Amino acid sequence: MQTKKRIAQLAVLSLIGTMSLAACGSNNNEGASSSPASSGSAGASASASAPASGSASAPASAADISGKVTYAQWGTNVETEQTKELLKGFSEKYPNVEVEVVSKDWGTYWTALTAQAAAKDLPDVYKISYAYVDKYAKIGAMKDLTDLIASTGFDTSNFEPGVLAAHQVDGKQVSLPRDANTIVLYYNKGLFDDPKTNPAGAAYPAGELTWDQALDIAKKMTLDRKGKTAADADFDAKNIVQWGLTVDAAGSADSVLEPQIESNGGKLVNDDKSLGLESPEAKQVLEFYRDLITKHHVTPTFSQSQSLAKEPFLTMTTGKVAMSFAGSWSASEFIKANIKFDTVLPPKFKETKTVVQVAGNAMSPYSKNEQAAWALLSWLGGPDGQIALAQQGQSIPANKAAAETYLAKDEGYNKQTFIDAQKYAISAPFFDGKEKLLWEIIPQKLAPALSGKGELDGVVKEIGSLYGK
C-alpha cells in the first residue's frame, strides 16, 4: 500500500474510534461528485423504490427489481467515470434500477462513511478496503451477507479462500471481493539479457523459487564498479552499482514481511493478537533479511533504497535493480520506465505465501431497497460484473470466472503470476492496533536493525512493548 494512503489510513482509523459524529445521510452528500450511472427504463425512478425493508432473501427476476440505490467509492474523476461505464452492464440486466454513483477522495471518503455509519444512513452499496473490513463491521456498518448468499445461490467458490476471507469477520461474509492486488517478484529482463550487467550468466528466476535459489541469483546480479559480482571473492561491497534484489521487509510489513514469516511457519501476529516476532520462525526470517544487506550485500540498506526510489516497490524503475518485490499495480510504472520485465511468485522459505490486498463492496444494513442493493452488490462480485471490470483492464478481478478475460489482454509480461498468487494468499485480518503495528511501529523500529544498526532481539522486544498486546 502506498505511503500517502498509509498516512490517510492511520488518520481515519483514529477518527473511527474517537469522533463524535453528526448525521450525514447517503442522499445528502455535500461536496460529493455524484450523478446517475443509469437512468433505467421509462417510469423507473427514485419514486419507484421497492417497499422499505424489501427482502432480497428469495431470488427475483431482474425485471421485478426496481428503484434507486446509491453506490459510493473513493477515487479520481477518471475512476468515477470508469465505474459509471462499468455499471452500464448492470443497467442492461436490471433496467428498472437506477444507480447513483457518489465518489470522494480517499481521506474524505472514510470520514463521510464513518459519519454515515453513526447516523445509520449509509450508501446502499459501497466500496471497502480489506484493511477496514473489521473496523466497519464492528461499528455495525456492514450487513451480514451470509443468508443472502445462501438464499440466492450466489457462487462464492470462484474466489480463492484467502481472497474471500479478507472480507469475513467472525466467520460472517460481510462484503464481497472486488479486485485482488497481489505482491510478487519482478525481474528486469534487460539486465539479465545483457552480458555487461549479467557477467555470470545468471538465469531468469523461474518456478517456485526457494530463498537459497533467489539468493544465488541475487549474488550473480549484484555488481561493483569493476564488474565483479557479489559471488566473487574480491567483490567491493562499498562500491555497488547494481543490486541483485530489493526487499524492504520493514517498510512493507503487511505485504512482504507478514507473508514471508508465514512462509517459514511462523506468524507476525498470532491468532490471539499477540506479537509473533519473537518466535524462532520469525527471527529466522528477520536474520535472513538482515544478512541479505549486511552479509551478502545483495540488497540495499533502507537509506540506499530511498536514494533509488522513495517508494520501495519502484526501485527497479531506476534500471539498477535486477529483482524486486512489488505489487501488481507496479507493472504500469515499470512499463512507463521502459523496463523490460517479467514476474514470478515470491521466493519461499518452506511454503509459497503472499498477500492479496482485496478491495471489496459492502452493503448497508439500513438500506431501504435491500433487493436492488443486493442485485447491485452480487452483480459487481459475480461473473458479469467481474468480466466487465476485467475488460476495462484497470484491476485484477477477484472472481476467477473473469480471469480469462483479464489474461486475454497481452501487455508483454506474465500476468498469470498475479492470478496464481491469489492461491497462496495468507489469511491475516486487520483489527484495532494492527495497522499501527504494520504501518508505523515496525517501519520505524525494524528498518535500522535490518540495515545492521542495533540488535534484532532488543528491537523486537521494543516493538512488542509499543504494540502492547
N, C-alpha and C positions, 0 to 999 in steps of 0.2 A: 504494500500500500504506500502511496507516495507521501512524502514528508508533509506537504501542506495539508493533505487530508488528515494525517495523523494528528496534527495540531488542532484542527477543527473537531476531530472526533473527541479528543480529550475535553475540550470546552463543552461540547454537547453532553457528554456523559456526566460531567459535573453538574450541568444545568438540570438534567433529569432528576437528580436526587435532591436538589436544593431549592428550586424555584417554586414560588407560589404563583400560580398561573391564572390569567384571566381567560374567559371563554373566547374561543376563536373557531368558528364553525367552518365546515367544509364547503359551505355555499356562500361564504363571505370571506374570501381570501384577498385581503387588501394587499396590493402591490404584486400580486401573482400574475404570471403570464398565463392566461387561460383562454381557451376557445374550444368550441365543439369539435371533436375529432370526426364525428359523423352526425348527420342530421336526420337519419332514419327515414322511413317512408312517410308518405302523407298521413297526417293525423297522429304520428308518433312523436310526442313532445314530452317535456317535463311533466305536464299535467296528466300524462297517460301512465303514470307510475303504477307499478303493481301495488297491492294493498300493503300497508305498513306491516312489517314483520313477515313479508311474503316468504313463504317457505321454499327453499331450494332442496328439500330433503328427498323429493321424488323427481326423476327425470321428466323434463317437459320439452315439447318440440320448440325449435328455435323461433318459429312464428308466434308462439304463445307467450314468449317472454318480451316484455316491453318496459318502457320507462327511461329515466335518465339516471346515470351514475357518474361519479367523479373518479378520475384516475389521477393520482399525484405522484410526482417523481422529482428527483434532483437532476440537474443537467443544464447544458447550454442551450441557446436558441436552436442550434443545429440539431442537438439531441431531441429537443422537443418536436421539431418538425419530423424527425425520423420516427418518433413514436406515433405521431398523427398518421404518417404514411403507413406504418405497421398496422394500425387499427382499422384501416380500410378493409382489410381482410376479415376482421371481426364484424364489421358492418354488413359485409356481404352475407355472412352466416346469420347474423342477428339484426335484420333490417329495422326492427322496431325498438331497438335500444340506442339511445344517444349517449355518447361518452364525452364528458368534458375533461380535457387534459389540463392539469394545473402543474406548473413547473417552477421551481425555485433553485437558487444556487445552493451548493452543498450545506453551508452553515445555516442559512436561513431556513432551509427545508426541515432540519431537525428541530430547530426552535419552534417552528409553526406546528410540527407534528406533535411535539410534546404538549403544547398548549391545547391542541385539538383533542388529545387523549384525555387531558384533565377535564375538558368541557364535555366529554363523551359525544363529540361531534366531528368524527374523523372522516376523511375521504372514504368513499365506499371501498376502493381498492387502492393500494399504494405500494410503491417500491420500498424495499427494505434491504439494508446491508447485512450480511451474515454476522458482522461484529455487533450488531444492535438487536438481534433477534431476542436474546434472553432479556435484555433491558425492557423492550417494549411489550413483550409477553407478560413480564412480571407486573407491569403497571396496568394491565388489562386492555391494552390497545390492539390486541390481535385475536381474532376469532379462532377457536379450535376447529380445524378443518377435518378432523378425523371422521366424524359421522357423514359429512358431506361427500368426502372421498368414497366412503363405503357405499352410501346410498345411491350415488350417481354412477358408480363404476369407473371413476377416474383411475387411469392406469399409472401407478407410481413405479412400476417395475422398470420403466425406461430411464430412471435416474439411478446413477451409481449410489450405493448405500451411504458413502461418505458425503456425497452431494446432498442427498435427501436429509441426512442427519443434521446438516448445518442449519436446517430450518425446522428443527424439532426442539421442544422444551419439555422436559419431564415425560418423554415418550409420546407427546402430542405433536401432531403436524400443525404448526401454526402459520406457516407460509409455504409457498411453492417455489422451487428454484427457477430462476430466470436465465442467468448466464453463469458460466463456470470458468473463471480465470484461473489458470494453473501456473505453477512455478516449475521451470525445467532448466536444463543445462544447455546453453547456447555455445556454439563454437564458430570461430572465424575461419571459414574455409580458405580464404585468401592467404592467411598466414600459414596454414598447413600446406597449401599448394606450392608456395614459393620456397625453393631451396635456401634462399638467403635468410628467411625467417623461420625455416624448419630444417636446419643443417643436419639434425639427427634423423630425419625422415620419420618422424612420429606419425602414426596412422590416426585418422579421424576417430574420435570417441564413438563407440557403437554399442548397441545392445544394452543390457542391464549392467552397467559398469559397477565394479566394486571400487572402493576408495583407494585400494592399492593400485588398481589399474589407472584410475584417474590421476593419482599422484605421479605415476611413471610417465604419463603423457605430459603432465604439467612440468615436470623436470626437464623434459626434452624441449619444451616450447618456451622455457624461460631463458632469456639471453642477456649476457652482459654486453658492454660496449665493444668488446673484442670478438663477439660472436660465439663465446663459449656458453654452453648450456649449464643449467643447474645440476645436471648429472655428471659434469666434468669435474675432475679433482681440482683444477686450477680456476674454477668459476669465481668471478669477482662479485660478491653479494652486495658490495657497496655501490656498484655502478650498473644497475639493471636497466635495460632499455626496452625490454619486452617481458611481460608477465604471462606465465602459463595459465593462471587461474585467479579469478577474484571471488572471494567468499566473504561477505560482510555478515557473519553469523550474529553478531551483537546488534547491529542496526536493522537486521532482518529477522528478529527473533520469532515473529509469528510465521513468516513464510519460509525460512531456512532452518533456523536452529531447532524449533519445536519438532518439525517432521524428521529432522536428522537424528535427534535424540531418540525418537520413537523407532527410527530405522535400526538403532543399536539396542532396542529392547527396553528403553527407559521412558521416562515422562518428564517433560519440563514442569508441568503442573499435574499433580496426582489427582485421582478421582475424588478425593475428599477436599480438593482445592489447596492442599498444602504444596509447598515448593518441592520439586523433584530434582533440582540441580545437584543435590549432594549425593545422589545415588552413584554407584560405580559406573553404571552405563552412561549417565550424563557426563560425569567427569572425564570419561574416556573420550567422548566427543569433543569436549572443550579442550582437552590436551592435544588432540589431533589437530584441531583448527589453529591452536597456538603454534604447533610445530610447523604447519604449512608456512607460517610467517617467519618464525624465529630460527627454525632448524633447517627446513628445506628451501626457504627463500623463494617459493614459487607464487606466493600471494602477497600483495602489498599490505602494509600496515594501514590502519584506519586513515591516518593523515595522508599517506601516499595515495590511497584510494580516492580521497577527497580531492586531491590535486588532479586526478584524472577526470573525475566527474562527481558532482555533488550528489547525484542520485546513484547509489551503489549498483543498481541493476544496469546502469548505462555506461560503465567503464569500457565496454567493448566497442562503443562508438568511436573511441579515440584511435582505433587501429593498432593499439599497443597491448592488447589483451587477447590471448588465444581462446580462453574458455571463461564463461561466467554464468552464475545463476541469474535468472531474470524471469519476469512474468510474461505470460502470453501476449499481453498488451505491448511489451517492449519491442516486438517484431517490427512494428511500424517505425520506431525510432532507428533501428538498425538499417532498415530499408532507406530511410531518409539520409543516413550517413554513408550510403553506398557500400555497406559492408556485405560481402558475400558470406552467408551464414547458413547454418542448419541447427537442428535441435535433437537432443536425446533426453531420456529420463534422467533425473538426478542420480548421482552415484549413491551407492548404498553401503552401509556397514554390515548389516545382517539381512535386512529386507528393504526393498524399494519402498520409499514413503515420500509423499509430497503433500502439499496442502492445496485445496481448491477454495478460492475466495469467491463465494457464491452469492451474488445478488439475487433477490427473490421478490415476490409480490405477496402482500398480506391483505387481509380483508377486515374491515371494521366490524366489531361485534355489535355496533349500533346502527348498521345500515338499514334504511327504510325500504330498500328494494333488494333484499338478500338474493332473490332469484336471479336478477340481472347482474348483481355483483359477482355471484358465483359463476355465472356464464362467462363473464369477462376474465375472472381470475383463472378459471380452468382452461379457457382458450389460450391465454398467454403462456401457461405452463404446459399445455398439451401439444400434440404434434403439429397442428395447423399454425398456431402462433409461433412455435419454436422454429418451424421451417421458414416462416416469413421473416423471423429475426435472422436466421442464417443467411437468407438471400440478401439481406442488407449488408452483410459482411462486416458488421461493426463489433459483434460479440460472438463468443463461443457459446452456442446454445447448450443449456444444461440437460435437455432431453435428448437421449441417444437417438430418438426417431428422426432428429434433424441433422445428425452427424454427417450423413452422406451429402446433404445439400451444402453444408459448411465446407466439407473437404473438396467439393467439386470445383471450387474457385481456386485455381492454381496460382500461388503467389511466389513460387520458386524455392520453397523450403518445405520441410516435412511437418505439416500441420497436424498429422495424425498423432504426433507426440502429445499435443495438448489434450486430445481426446483420450489417449491411453493413460495419461497421467491421472485422469479422474478416477481410474480404478484403484489407484494407490493413495487416495486421499485419507488423511487421518481424521478421526472424529475428535475435535478439540473445541468444544463450545466455549463461547465467551461468557463471562459473568462479572459482577461488580468487583473491581480491583485488578482483574487480569489485564485489562487494556493498559492500565498504568504500568504494570509489571513489564509487558511486552514492548510498549512504545516509549517508555520514559526511564524506568529503573535499569533494565538490562542494557539498553543502548548506552546510557551514561556511565554505568559502572563496569560493564564487562569489556567494552571496546579497548580500553587501555591495557587490561590484563591479557587479552588475546594478542595484543601487539607486543607483549613482552614486558609490560610495566606492572609490577606487583605480582603477588602470589594468588593463584586461582582460588585456593581454599578460603583465604581471607575474603576475597571479593564475593564468593558465593555466599558466605555467611552474612556479609553486609547486605547483599541482595535479599536474603531471607528476612533479615531484620526490617528492612524498608518495606518489603511486601507484607509482612505482618500476619500471615495466615498459617 
